[in-house]
Amino acid sequence: MNNLQQPDQPVTPTLLVGVDFGLPLFDEQLEELGLLAETAGLTPVARITCKRKAPDAALFIGSGKADEIKQLATQLGVQEVLFDQSLSPAQQRNLERHLQLPVNDRTLLILQIFAQRARSHEGKLQVELARLQYLSTRLVRRWSHLERQSGGIGMRGGPGESQIELDRRMIADNIKRIKERLVKVKRQRQTQRRQRERRDAFTISLVGYTNAGKSTLFNALVKARVYAADQLFATLDTTTRQLYLGELGRVISLSDTVGFIRDLPHGLVNAFQATLQEAVDADLLLHVVDFSSPNHLEQIAEVQRVLSEIGAGDIPHLLVFNKLDQVDPALRPTALKDIYELAGVPTPRVFLSAHTGEGLPLLREMLVEKIRGSPTDSLSPDFHASHEADASFGTMASKQI
């Protein structure tokens, strides 16, 4: 399997390829794929798109377009070809033979980024599980060493076993071990959540499309120092802090979760169940949207799809349209607070800039209103009194592992 570029390795000139099958959300400029490639350490030098009614069974794009890609790659000195769609193992193998270049797809690219960014023990386990599940489908005799080993009666080496069978068995064993370790991690998280429930803690999770500004908003609210950058998947590991709301005289739990993206590999969705469980168990979801993105409506729909897939679609929402400072003045809303129809449900919305702080006080007011109207806002006076003296944002910090 060809590994993608690591940040400390030399620049890898990469050719981006997208195929339009007439489906919605096709990225004609391959902008998101380019950002993903740059995040993984690759250097896009050219982009090619084409239209097809259906994928070619052998080469995905057809022999004519494959020849065109090969010619352009030779002219530009491309070292890798990256597809915006997922390739089957056979298509990937055939393309590499035809182009004489490493070929990878969007799925592996996202897996590689997650592998680079995961920091916690749980995050690393989840990434490794998704990677092994992906590789288990790629054992299609792509290498010359995958030939039958000698064996049988009168020969040394035992009964004989192909290298592909050994690889498959080794991957299956590793997947089993990682799943067992993740079960233990999930039990630990459940214990932590039960402790919060016994304290009647109100929990809020930040969700949204990758690079929508969740971590920046998280830092602005709780005065934390969670890593935030203008790049895709800057944050992978869930972080929880306590946010004090003076108007209520109590603290709430605020969690920053991993961002979603179009065509997020199902293996990652399954592997990150433990991390995404923070969103499933939340009392309120702050759905952060990059208001400056021309595709923010499509991104909202994608996030809602994933939330429904993991069982968090019915949790109360508060929409946060972020990056107001990057929006054209002519497109700025007349009011910073209104109601938005989200999947047919009237949902409170606030416009703000986590970077400049504009609209943050209004968001805090809306949080107070939401919590006051929730069934969980029934804590004892002793609990409220014990936290009234703690008026700072960053206290009682705890990072989930």
Secondary structure, DSSP 8 states (H G I E B T S, - for coil): ------TTS---EEEEEEEE-S-TT--TT-HHHHHHHHHTT-EEEEEEEEE-SS-BTTTBS-HHHHHHHHHHHHHHT--EEEESS---HHHHHHHHHHHTS-EEEHHHHHHHHHHHH--SHHHHHHHHHHHHHHHHT--SS-STT-S----STTSSSTT---HHHHHHHHHHHHHHHHHHHHHHHHHHHHHHHHHHHHTT--EEEEEEBTTSSHHHHHHHHH-------SSTT---S-EEEEEEETTTTEEEEEEE---B-TT--HHHHHHTHHHHHHHHT-SEEEEEEETTSTTHHHHHHHHHHHHHHTT-TTS-EEEEEE-GGGS-GGG--S-SEEEEEETTEEEEEEE--TTT-TTHHHHHHHHHHHHHTSTT----HHHHHHHHT---SS-S-B---
